Amino acid sequence: MRRTLPPILFLPTLELRGILGTKARAAAACAFREIILAAKVLEVEYLQFEFQGITLAVRSRVRGDGRLVIEAGLGNPNLPRRCFTADEARQVAQRAAAAQRQERRGGGWTSERGRWTRQGP
């Protein structure tokens, strides 16, 4: 049985490239595996994990030609392991934009403990 990897473009930061050295290919394979295990999708906005004692923070996306792009940098070992998919990030951005639009229109009605109150001016 031969092991193959899908076409992946691994883009480490200059700082990370200096730290990884010849381990960059293994880090790319590990990042791909972690993305699949953590998110179950290929597009991840943020994922942090440990690779051979180095905390990596990665982001992945699929290009128009079908190639997976994994951007990697140094993570923060003091933060817990986190994963946000690109869809989750888009949903949060849409909710924030909707809230801003509502705020610009002068508020609206909100329900607090069963009572409707008017917000805004």
C-alpha positions as CSV (number, residue, x, y, z in Angstrom):
1,M,0.0,0.0,0.0
2,R,1.3,3.4,-0.9
3,R,0.5,6.5,1.1
4,T,-0.3,9.6,-0.9
5,L,-1.3,13.1,0.1
6,P,-3.8,15.2,-1.8
7,P,-2.4,18.3,-3.5
8,I,-1.6,20.6,-0.6
9,L,0.1,23.9,-0.6
10,F,1.7,24.5,2.8
11,L,2.6,28.1,3.6
12,P,4.5,28.5,6.9
13,T,5.5,32.0,8.1
14,L,9.2,32.8,7.8
15,E,9.6,32.4,11.5
16,L,8.0,29.0,11.5
17,R,9.9,27.9,8.4
18,G,13.1,28.6,10.3
19,I,12.0,26.6,13.3
20,L,10.7,23.6,11.3
21,G,13.5,23.3,8.8
22,T,13.4,19.9,7.2
23,K,10.3,18.9,9.3
24,A,8.0,21.2,7.2
25,R,6.7,18.3,5.1
26,A,5.8,16.3,8.2
27,A,4.2,19.4,9.7
28,A,2.0,19.8,6.6
29,A,0.9,16.2,6.8
30,C,0.2,16.6,10.5
31,A,-1.8,19.8,9.9
32,F,-3.9,18.1,7.2
33,R,-4.7,15.3,9.6
34,E,-5.5,17.6,12.5
35,I,-7.8,19.7,10.3
36,I,-9.7,16.6,9.2
37,L,-10.0,15.2,12.7
38,A,-10.9,18.5,14.5
39,A,-13.3,20.1,12.0
40,K,-14.4,17.3,9.6
41,V,-14.2,19.9,6.8
42,L,-11.3,21.3,4.7
43,E,-11.9,25.0,5.3
44,V,-10.8,26.0,8.8
45,E,-10.5,29.6,10.0
46,Y,-8.3,28.8,13.0
47,L,-6.9,25.6,14.5
48,Q,-4.2,25.3,17.1
49,F,-2.3,22.1,17.9
50,E,1.0,20.8,19.0
51,F,3.6,19.3,16.6
52,Q,6.8,17.8,18.0
53,G,6.8,20.3,20.9
54,I,5.9,23.3,18.7
55,T,2.5,24.9,19.0
56,L,1.1,25.6,15.5
57,A,-1.8,27.7,14.5
58,V,-3.2,26.9,11.0
59,R,-5.8,28.2,8.6
60,S,-7.0,26.3,5.5
61,R,-9.0,27.0,2.4
62,V,-9.6,25.3,-0.9
63,R,-8.5,27.3,-4.0
64,G,-10.5,27.5,-7.2
65,D,-8.3,24.8,-8.8
66,G,-9.1,22.4,-6.0
67,R,-5.8,22.6,-4.2
68,L,-5.9,22.8,-0.4
69,V,-3.9,25.7,1.0
70,I,-2.7,25.5,4.6
71,E,-1.3,28.7,6.1
72,A,0.7,28.1,9.3
73,G,2.3,30.1,12.0
74,L,3.3,29.8,15.6
75,G,0.5,29.4,18.0
76,N,0.2,30.4,21.6
77,P,0.8,27.5,24.0
78,N,-1.1,29.3,26.8
79,L,-4.3,29.2,24.8
80,P,-6.5,26.0,24.8
81,R,-6.8,24.0,21.7
82,R,-9.4,25.7,19.5
83,C,-11.0,25.2,16.2
84,F,-13.2,27.5,14.2
85,T,-14.5,26.5,10.7
86,A,-14.8,29.0,7.9
87,D,-18.6,28.6,8.0
88,E,-18.7,29.4,11.7
89,A,-16.6,32.5,11.1
90,R,-18.9,33.6,8.3
91,Q,-22.0,33.1,10.5
92,V,-20.5,35.2,13.3
93,A,-19.6,38.0,10.8
94,Q,-23.1,38.0,9.4
95,R,-24.7,38.2,12.9
96,A,-22.4,41.1,13.8
97,A,-23.2,42.9,10.5
98,A,-26.9,42.4,11.1
99,A,-26.6,43.7,14.7
100,Q,-24.7,46.8,13.4
101,R,-27.4,47.4,10.8
102,Q,-30.1,47.1,13.4
103,E,-28.2,49.5,15.7
104,R,-27.9,52.1,12.9
105,R,-31.6,52.0,12.2
106,G,-32.3,53.2,15.8
107,G,-32.7,50.0,17.7
108,G,-35.9,47.9,17.8
109,W,-37.9,45.8,20.1
110,T,-36.4,43.2,22.4
111,S,-37.9,40.6,24.7
112,E,-36.5,40.5,28.2
113,R,-38.1,38.1,30.7
114,G,-41.3,38.0,28.7
115,R,-41.7,41.8,28.4
116,W,-41.2,43.6,25.1
117,T,-39.3,46.8,25.4
118,R,-38.3,49.4,22.9
119,Q,-34.5,49.9,22.3
120,G,-32.9,53.0,20.9
121,P,-33.9,56.7,20.9
